[in-house]
Amino acid sequence: MNAIPQRGEETERQAMADQFPATATHGLSSARTALLEEHLMREITRTDAAPVAVAPRRRWAMAAVPVAVAAVATAVVLNVTGSTTPAAPPSVALSPVVKVLPASARGTSELMHRVAVATGKGKPLTVRADQYVYVKSEVGFSRQIRERTMDGPVELDAVHERQVWLPEDPARPGLIREGGQDEKLGGGTAQVGIDGGAPTTPGADNTTYAQLAALPTDPDALLKKIYTITDGRAPGRDAAAFDWVGETIGEAIVPPKVEAAIWLAAGRIPGVEVVPNAVDAAGRHGDALAFESLNERTEYIFDKTAHTYLGERSYLVKDSTAGKAGQLTGISAVLGRGVADKIGEVPTDGNA
């Protein structure tokens, strides 16, 4: 192994920055990039550090890019088993910085049990090969203020409406309607894996109904499978598994029993905690299942009474080069979902 040249931290940062595209293309979110870069810098400047391979985690950045260059994103998590998601206010003024509330491991299994019971009671939906999964949501994403850099402060873009029509048949085209623009998804693109790979095994980065229906309904067996699917992903085993939950349940329709098992499995991931009074992009309050990694906390938020899924948010938990503690790095709220017969059609069960 060649010795690492003795250069200043800023030189190291710039050298790595030159190897990465601007944040307006597919890849990491601005905050995630900064956080991973900080972690990498700590590792490579340690005299006893072994070679470190840092693979990107695709989360909010998949839809943070302009629609004209967007592919498919699964940053939005939805309740796909019923129509009990509370209606959202027409507009909500969101602060880009939230209060970092205390989180506790106590109550995680109880919360996930309530969510699983509510989810499991949902009415199963059928998605034919010639149909489309429709999701309407409010989303907000962060971007770096200084372009083409790997560090520095980030800011949250305005929360806006997003609609998607994702084909059950990956060979068919799909559509993302966001920011007043339509982005067609070519045949096969709509169901491309979350990390860019082609859909292969059930649940391995793809979200067709048939593939999700084939996942185990036993939480322990499912969690084991999740670890297998996400093996080797950064920034760590449990963080990758937690991300998989949001990515998989994202813009998809999941059979009730499978979704219930997913939430139960999520509650068994080491390091998960409960955060009270979390708020989604529509201003709805609920209890959240949370996980912290690389100075960022990601929350899946559930209605306090109905225990149905409301939305997701991520934010910094400590001050860093990306921003102050509480700086939002992504936020969403699900407003409707359903099954459409054609692109552009808003299904009557879509609550839109």
C-alpha positions in Angstrom: 0.0 0.0 0.0 1.4 3.4 -1.0 1.7 5.9 1.8 -0.8 8.8 1.7 1.0 12.0 0.7 1.3 14.5 3.6 -1.0 17.3 2.4 -3.2 19.8 4.1 -6.8 19.0 4.8 -8.0 21.6 2.3 -5.8 20.1 -0.4 -7.3 16.7 0.4 -10.8 18.0 0.2 -10.2 19.6 -3.2 -8.5 16.6 -4.6 -11.5 14.4 -3.7 -14.0 17.1 -4.8 -12.5 17.1 -8.3 -13.4 13.4 -8.6 -17.1 13.9 -7.9 -19.8 15.6 -10.1 -21.7 18.6 -9.1 -24.6 18.0 -6.7 -27.1 18.7 -9.5 -26.5 15.2 -10.9 -27.4 11.8 -9.5 -25.8 10.8 -6.3 -25.5 11.8 -2.7 -27.5 14.6 -1.2 -25.5 17.7 -0.4 -25.5 17.1 3.4 -24.8 13.4 2.9 -21.8 14.2 0.7 -20.4 16.6 3.3 -21.0 14.1 6.1 -19.4 11.2 4.3 -16.5 13.4 3.2 -15.9 14.5 6.8 -15.9 10.9 7.9 -13.5 9.9 5.1 -11.2 12.8 6.0 -11.0 11.6 9.6 -10.2 8.1 8.4 -7.5 8.9 5.9 -5.7 11.3 8.3 -5.4 8.7 10.9 -1.9 7.2 11.0 -3.3 3.7 11.8 -6.2 3.8 9.3 -6.7 0.9 7.0 -7.9 1.6 3.4 -11.5 2.9 3.6 -14.1 2.3 0.8 -17.0 4.7 1.2 -19.9 3.8 -1.0 -22.6 6.4 -1.6 -26.0 6.2 0.1 -28.7 7.5 -2.2 -31.4 9.2 -0.2 -32.9 12.6 -0.7 -30.6 13.6 -3.6 -32.4 11.3 -6.0 -35.2 13.8 -6.3 -33.2 16.9 -5.3 -31.8 17.2 -8.8 -33.7 19.3 -11.3 -36.6 17.3 -12.9 -35.0 17.7 -16.3 -32.2 15.3 -15.2 -34.1 13.3 -12.6 -34.5 9.6 -12.9 -36.5 7.8 -10.2 -36.6 8.6 -6.5 -37.9 6.7 -3.6 -37.3 9.3 -0.9 -41.0 9.5 0.0 -42.4 6.8 2.2 -46.2 6.3 2.1 -49.0 4.4 3.7 -50.0 2.0 0.9 -52.5 -0.2 2.6 -55.4 2.1 3.3 -56.9 5.5 2.9 -56.6 6.7 6.5 -53.7 9.1 5.9 -55.0 12.4 7.3 -55.6 15.2 4.8 -52.7 17.7 4.6 -53.1 21.5 5.0 -53.0 23.3 1.6 -49.6 24.9 2.5 -47.3 25.0 5.5 -44.4 27.4 6.2 -41.5 25.2 7.2 -38.4 26.3 9.0 -35.2 25.0 7.5 -34.0 24.3 11.0 -35.8 22.0 13.5 -35.3 21.4 17.2 -33.3 18.2 17.8 -35.5 16.4 20.3 -34.2 13.7 22.6 -34.6 10.2 21.2 -34.9 7.0 23.2 -34.7 3.3 22.4 -37.6 2.7 24.8 -40.9 2.1 23.1 -39.5 1.2 19.7 -41.0 -2.3 19.6 -44.3 -1.0 21.0 -44.6 1.7 18.3 -43.7 -0.6 15.5 -46.2 -3.2 16.8 -49.0 -0.5 16.7 -47.9 0.5 13.2 -47.8 -3.1 12.0 -51.3 -3.8 13.4 -52.7 -0.7 11.7 -50.9 -1.5 8.4 -51.8 -5.2 8.5 -55.5 -4.3 8.6 -55.3 -2.4 5.4 -57.1 -3.6 2.3 -54.8 -5.3 -0.2 -54.6 -3.6 -3.6 -54.0 -5.3 -6.9 -51.6 -3.9 -9.4 -51.8 -5.4 -12.9 -48.7 -5.5 -15.1 -50.3 -2.9 -17.4 -51.0 -0.4 -14.5 -49.1 2.3 -12.7 -48.4 3.1 -9.0 -49.5 6.7 -8.4 -48.1 8.8 -5.5 -48.7 12.4 -4.7 -46.5 14.0 -2.1 -45.0 17.2 -0.8 -41.2 17.1 -0.8 -38.3 19.3 0.1 -34.6 18.7 -0.5 -31.3 20.3 0.5 -28.5 21.4 -1.8 -25.1 22.8 -1.2 -24.8 26.6 -1.4 -21.4 26.3 -3.0 -21.6 24.2 -6.1 -19.1 21.6 -7.1 -17.8 21.2 -3.5 -17.9 18.3 -1.1 -18.3 20.4 2.0 -19.8 23.6 3.2 -23.3 24.7 4.2 -26.5 23.4 2.7 -29.9 25.0 2.4 -33.4 23.5 2.0 -35.2 24.2 -1.2 -38.9 25.1 -1.1 -41.3 22.3 -0.3 -43.2 21.5 -3.5 -45.6 19.0 -5.0 -44.4 15.8 -6.6 -46.5 13.2 -8.5 -45.2 10.0 -10.0 -46.6 7.2 -12.2 -44.4 4.2 -11.9 -45.2 1.1 -14.1 -45.6 -2.3 -12.6 -44.0 -3.6 -15.8 -40.4 -2.2 -15.8 -40.4 -2.3 -19.6 -43.1 0.4 -19.8 -42.3 4.1 -19.4 -43.3 6.1 -16.4 -43.5 9.7 -15.4 -42.4 12.2 -12.7 -44.3 15.5 -12.5 -42.5 17.9 -10.3 -41.7 21.6 -10.2 -44.1 22.3 -13.1 -42.2 19.9 -15.4 -42.8 16.4 -16.6 -39.9 14.0 -16.8 -40.6 10.8 -18.7 -39.0 7.6 -17.4 -37.9 5.4 -20.3 -38.9 1.7 -20.4 -37.0 0.0 -17.6 -36.0 3.2 -15.8 -38.9 3.5 -13.5 -38.0 0.3 -11.6 -34.2 0.6 -11.8 -32.6 -0.3 -8.5 -32.2 2.4 -5.8 -28.4 2.3 -6.3 -28.6 2.1 -10.1 -28.8 -1.6 -10.6 -31.3 -3.5 -12.6 -34.2 -5.2 -10.6 -33.4 -8.8 -9.9 -34.4 -10.5 -6.7 -37.5 -9.6 -4.8 -37.0 -6.5 -2.7 -33.5 -5.9 -4.0 -33.7 -2.2 -4.7 -36.9 -2.4 -6.7 -40.5 -1.8 -5.9 -42.8 -3.7 -8.2 -45.8 -5.1 -6.4 -45.1 -8.7 -7.5 -41.5 -8.5 -6.2 -42.5 -6.9 -2.9 -45.3 -9.5 -2.5 -42.6 -12.2 -2.6 -40.7 -10.8 0.4 -40.9 -12.8 3.7 -43.7 -11.8 6.1 -41.8 -13.1 9.2 -40.0 -10.0 10.6 -36.9 -12.0 11.6 -36.5 -13.7 8.3 -37.2 -10.4 6.5 -34.5 -8.5 8.6 -32.0 -11.2 7.7 -32.9 -10.8 4.0 -32.5 -7.0 4.3 -29.0 -7.4 5.7 -28.2 -9.7 2.8 -29.6 -7.2 0.2 -27.7 -4.3 1.7 -24.5 -6.1 2.5 -21.5 -3.9 1.9 -23.4 -0.6 1.6 -22.1 2.5 3.4 -22.0 3.8 6.0 -22.7 0.7 7.9 -24.8 -2.5 8.3 -27.6 -1.1 10.4 -27.8 2.3 8.7 -28.0 0.7 5.3 -30.8 -1.6 6.6 -32.7 1.4 8.0 -32.4 3.3 4.7 -33.6 0.2 2.8 -36.9 0.4 4.7 -37.6 3.9 3.5 -36.3 3.3 0.0 -38.4 0.1 -0.4 -41.7 1.3 1.0 -41.1 4.6 -0.8 -43.1 5.2 -4.0 -44.6 1.8 -4.2 -47.6 -0.3 -3.2 -46.7 -2.9 -0.6 -49.1 -5.8 0.4 -50.3 -5.1 3.9 -48.7 -8.2 5.5 -45.4 -7.5 3.9 -45.5 -3.8 5.0 -46.3 -4.9 8.5 -43.4 -7.2 8.5 -41.1 -4.4 7.2 -42.0 -2.1 10.0 -41.6 -4.8 12.6 -38.2 -5.6 11.1 -37.3 -1.9 11.2 -38.0 -1.9 14.9 -35.5 -4.6 15.5 -32.6 -2.9 13.8 -30.0 -2.1 16.5 -29.7 1.6 17.1 -33.3 2.6 16.2 -35.0 5.1 18.5 -38.4 6.8 19.0 -38.7 10.6 18.6 -41.9 12.2 19.8 -43.7 15.0 18.0 -41.9 14.8 14.7 -43.3 16.9 11.9 -43.7 16.0 8.2 -43.6 18.3 5.2 -47.3 19.0 5.5 -47.0 20.1 9.1 -48.6 17.0 10.5 -47.3 15.8 13.9 -46.6 12.2 14.9 -44.2 9.7 16.5 -41.2 8.7 14.6 -38.9 5.8 14.3 -35.4 7.2 13.9 -31.8 6.3 13.2 -28.7 8.4 13.4 -25.6 7.9 11.2 -22.8 10.3 10.2 -24.3 13.2 12.1 -27.7 12.8 10.4 -31.0 11.6 11.9 -33.6 10.1 9.6 -37.1 9.7 10.8 -40.2 7.8 9.6 -43.2 9.6 11.0 -46.5 8.0 12.0 -49.9 9.5 13.0 -50.2 9.4 16.7 -53.8 8.0 16.6 -54.2 6.0 13.4 -50.5 4.9 13.4 -50.4 5.3 9.6 -47.4 6.6 7.8 -47.2 10.4 7.3 -43.8 11.2 5.8 -40.1 11.3 6.4 -37.5 13.8 7.4 -33.8 14.0 7.9 -31.6 16.6 9.6 -28.2 17.2 11.2 -27.9 16.4 14.9 -24.7 18.3 15.5 -23.1 21.4 14.1 -20.8 20.6 11.1 -19.6 22.1 7.9 -22.9 21.2 6.4 -24.8 23.4 8.8 -26.1 23.8 12.3 -27.7 21.1 14.4 -31.3 20.7 13.3 -30.6 21.8 9.7 -33.1 19.8 7.5 -31.6 17.7 4.8 -34.9 16.4 3.5 -38.6 16.2 4.3 -41.7 14.7 2.8 -45.4 14.2 3.3 -47.6 11.7 1.5 -50.9 13.2 0.3 -52.2 10.5 -1.9 -51.5 7.2 -3.6 -53.4 4.6 -5.7 -53.3 2.6 -8.9 -53.7 4.2 -12.3 -54.6 2.7 -15.6 -52.4 5.1 -17.6 -49.8 7.8 -17.2 -51.2 11.2 -16.1 -54.4 9.6 -14.6 -55.1 10.5 -11.0 -56.9 7.4 -9.5 -60.0 7.9 -7.4 -58.3 6.1 -4.6 -55.3 8.5 -4.8 -56.8 10.9 -2.3 -55.6 13.8 -4.5 
